[in-house]
Amino acid sequence: MGLFAYLKTQFILHLLISFVFIVSGLIINFIQLCTLVLWPINKQLYRRVNCRLSYSLWSQLVMLLEWWAGTECTLFTDKATMDKLGKEHVIVILNHNYEIDFLCGWTICERFGVLGSSKVLAKHELLKVPLIGWTWYFLEIVFCKRRWEEDKDTVIQGLKNLSDYPECMWFLLYCEGTRFTEKKHQISMQVAESKGLPKLKYHLLPRTKGFTTTMQCLKGTVSAVYDVTLNFKDKRNPTLLGILHGKKYKADMSVRRFPVEDIPEDEKECANWLHKLYQEKDALQEHYEKDGSFPGPQFKPRRRPWTLLNFFFWATVLLSPLINFAFGVFVSGSPLLIIGFLLFIGIACFAVRRLIGVTEIGKGSSYGNQEFKKKN
């Protein structure tokens, strides 16, 4: 193990990186709060400012994946699709199998310049999570409780509000509704059998209501649907903690573009189209299991330096006063100050662990264990 690789495993560096992320996030959230005065004056200016503020926060996580861990991302798609990436409003359908699948989605958004304006249909619980939920609130992310009777009006209005979004927008959907686990998969396939649908091996049965509603509300805004199927070389199962420890992964993504005019407008037919899409995604995963890669031409979009520069900016601004303060505390010899500082470190460690816990499969929601037993 080289010196740099060894340093990546040290807790003190993880703590410093986390400190930069948390404190910069709180500063960004405060600035976002201040930008609310722009909304009644110039809504589009408010949106453009918040795209860049959210980019300044999310790009720190992308920096960990791209520069700290050195994860490689390969796209399997055609040249025509590559030429359109980052140049149109789209809906992105991504499989939900890994703890860092969202991060791989973000790194592709970053490489094509749409990270700050990327959207997602997110579970309502995340709205209460500091930094994540707060930033998404100002970014007009659509939140749902995953109970259609309660969500209908909120989701429809939230989606329609995005119809005039000024920045190129990628709207991410996890149509499976929750991360893949063996228990959820078993329940999901029982539902598939009861509905006479083909069983899936690598995915949960997609929940169609979110997709059909998004298609209807963003009609005339989005020009295509990108089907993205993610897998990792050597059958590795990456985690956010692994990324923080500098573990390098190789992510492969199959990207297929479907123009919206080729997708049925009728809700039932659109739902059937989605089921067929997931059968095709399952076949792609089967191909990957056998051959170790997806079919089609390969492209490796270059990582951009902006995520690294952004992190260096925040680290310079925040770490210098922290180090000076810590030095002053220990030099003072005051037991009260030292205990207080150590307590602050302990709270910071707890906060970081809680944020990481949001991504962990083992601590994921119970959604899917019970909800798949209900009608879709």
N, C-alpha and C positions, 0 to 999 in steps of 0.2 A: 504494500500500500504506500503510495507516494504521500508527500507531506500535505499537499493540497487536499487529496482524498481523505487523509486523516483529519484535517481541520474541519471538513464538512460534517464529520460525525460528532463534533464536540457540542455539548449542550449550550455552552456559553454563546457560541455563534448563533445557534438556533434561537436563543433568547433575544439576542440583539436584532436579528432579522425580524422576529415577531414583534419586538418593541417598535421598530420602524413602521411595520405594517399597521399595528393597532393605533399608534399615536397619529400617524399620517392620516389614517382612516377617520379618526375622530375630528381632526382638523378639516378634512375634506367634507365630512358630514356637516360641520358647522358652516362652512362656506356655502354648501348646497342649501342649507336653511336660509341663509342670507339672500340667495338668488331667487327665492320665492317672490320677492318684490318685482322681479322682471316679468312674471307670468301674465299679469293683467296688462302690462305695457307692451311687451313683445314676446309672445309665447315661443316663437321659433328661436329667438336669441337665447331664451332660458334653456331650451332643449340643447342647443349647440354648446353652451357653456357646461351643462351637466354631462354631456357626452365626454367632454375632455376631463372633467373632474373624476368621473367614474373610471375613465381610462387610467388616470394617474394612480388609482387604487388597485384595480384588477390587474394591471400590467405588472405589478410587483409579484403576483402569484405566477403569472406567465413567465416572468424572469427566472423564478425558481425552476420551472420545468425546462426552459430552453437553455439558460446560461449556467445555472447552479448545478442542475442534474445532467444537462447536456442531452436531454431526450431528443431523439430523432423522430420526425414525422414525415411519413411518405403517403402521398395521395395516389390512389388508383382510379383514374378517370380518363376521359378523352380530352383532346386539345380544345375542342369547342367549349366544353364546360370550364376548363381552366381559364380560358379567355374571358369568361363572364364572372368569375369569382370576385366579389368585392365591388361589382358594378351594378347591382340590381337588388331590389327588395325581394327577399325570399323567406320561405318557411323551411326550417331545417329539422329533419326527423333523425334523431340519434338513438342508437340502442343504449340501454341503461344497465350495463353489466359491471362497471368498474368504479372504484372510489374516485378516480381522477378523470372519468370520462368528460365531466364538465370542463376540466382544465385543458384537455386535448381539444375540445371544441373551441375554447377561448384562444388557444395558441394559433389555430387556423384563422379565427376571426382577426387576431392581431396581424398575422402575416399578410392578410388582404385588406387591412385598414378599417375594419368594422367592429373592433373590440368595444369601443366606447358606446356604440349605438346598438349593440346586440341586445336582444330581448329574450324573455323566457316566460312561459306560463308556470309560475312557481306556487308551491304550497304556501298557504296563508301563515303557517307557523314560522316561516323564515322572516316574515315581516318584523317579528319581535327580536330577531337576532341582531345584536349591534354590528355595525359596519356593513354586513351583507344586506340585511333587510332594509336598513335605513338608506343605504345608497340606492338600492333598487326602487324604493318608494319615490325618491326624487327623479329617478330615471323613467318613471311611468311603467314599471313592470306590472304585469297583470297577475294578481294573486287570487288563488281559489282555495276553498275549503274542501274541495273534491266531493261536494254534495250538490248535485246540479240544481236542485230546487232552491238552494240558498245562493248558489254562484251565478245563476243564469244572467240576471240583470247586470251584476257587477262585471262579469267577464265580457259580456257583449259590449257594454259601454266602454270598458277599458280597451278592447280591441279596436273599436270604431274610432276612439280618440287618436290611435296611431296612424290613421289613414292619411294624414297630411304630414307625417314625420319628415323633417328636412334632410336628415342624414341617411345614408345607405343603411338599411336595417336588415339584420338576420334575426328571425324569430324562431327560437329553439323550442321544440316540442319533444318531450319524452312520452311518447304515446302509450308506453307500457304502464305509466302512472307511478311506478316505484322501481327500485333497483331489483335486479334478478337475484333470487335466492332459490335454493332447491325446494324449500317448503312452499314458497309463493308459486314456483313453477308447477308444482304438483297440483295445487288448487286451481291454478289458471287452466291447466290442461283438462281438468274435470269440467270446467265451464265450457271449454272448447268442444268437448265431447257431447255435452248436453245440448249445445247449439248446432251440432252437426258441422263444425268447422274443422279443417285439418289441424292436427296437433303440431306444435312448434317444438324444436329441440333446444334452441339456444336463446329463445325470447319468451316473454310472457305474452299472453293474448293482448293485442292493442285495445285500448279503450278509445272508441271512435268519436265520442261526443266532443272532446276538446279539439280534435283535428277538423271535424266537419264545421264546427262553429267558427274556428279560426279562418278556415277557407271562405266561409260566407261573409264574415265581417271584414276581411282584408281583400275581398274581391275588388279588383281595379287598382290595388296598391302593390301587392306582390305579383311578380311575373313568373315565378317558378317555385317548385318544391325540390329541395335537395335531400335525397336519401343518403345518409351517412352511416356506414357500418364500421365500427371500430373493433380492432383486435390488437394484440401485442405479440411480438416475436417470442419464440421459445416458451409459449404458454405461460408467460409471467402474469402475475396479478398485482399490478402496482398500487401503491398507497401514497397518501399525502405525506405520511411520516417517512416513507422511503425516499420521496423526492427531497424532503428536508435533509435527509442524510446523504444526499448527493448520488443516489442510485440512478444509473442511466438505463432508460427503457427505450425500446424501439416500437413506436406506434404506427400502425398501418390503418389507413382509412379508405374504404371504397366510397366514392362520391358519384351518385347518379343524379342527373338533372331531368326533371319532368316539368315541361311548360304547363301553366295552370289551365290552358285551354284544352289540354289532353286529359284533365281530371274531371270526372262527372260532377255536375252542379247539384243534382238531386242528392239529398242527404243519405238515403239508403244506398244508392249506387256509389256515392263517395266513401261510405263506410266499407262497402265491399271492396272498393279499390284499395283501401288501407289494409284490409286483411290480406289481400293478394300481395301487396307490397311486403308485408312481414313474412309471408311464405318465401318470397324471393330473398329477403334478408337472411332467412334461415338457411337457404341454399348457398348463399355467399359465405356464411360462417362455416358450413359444412365443407365447402371448397377450401377455405383457409385451414381448417383442421387437417385436411388431407395433404395439401400442397405447401402450406406454410406461407401463403400469400394470396391476395385477391387477384382475380383476372383483370386484364387490361393494362394499358400503358401506365408507367410510374412517373411521378413528378415529386420533387423535393423542394417545395417553396422555401426560400431563404429566410432565416430569422432576421429580424430587423434590430438595430441597436437601441431603439427608443426605450424599450422596457428596461434595459440595463442602465441607460443614462438617467431615466426617471428614478430608479432605485438609488443610484449614487447621489442624486440630488437630495432625496429625503434622508438618506443615511448621513450625509454631510450636515444637513440642517438639524437633525435630531440627536445624533450620537455624540457630537462634540459637547453640547451642554450636559448630556447624561453622564458622560465619562468624567467631566469636570466636577459635577455634583457628587458622584460616587466617591471620587478621590477626596473631596472636601469632607464628606461624611466620615470616612474612615480616619482621616488625618485629625479630625476634631476630637476623636476618642470618646465622644458622648455615647453612652450605652443606649440612650433613648433614640438618638438619631440613627444609630446603627441598626437597632431592632426595627425601627420604623422602615428603614430602607430595605431590610431583609424581608419584612412583611410585604412591602410593595412588590418585591421580586416574586414572592410566593403567590400573590394574587395574579401577577402577570402570567406566571406559569400555568395557573389554573385556567385563566381566560384563554390562553393559547390552546390548551388541551381541549377545552370545550368547543372552540371553533373548529379544531381538527375533527372532533367527534361528530360534527355535522356531516362529514363526508364518509364516515366509516360504515361499511355495509352491515357489520355486526350490530351497530347501534342505530340502524335505519328505522324508518317508521314501520308500524304494523300494517300500514295500508297495503292491501294485496293479500294479507293473511285472512282478512275478513271480507274486504270489499269485493274481492273477486267472486265471492259466493253470491253476491247480488247480481241483478241483471245489469248488463252494460248500458 
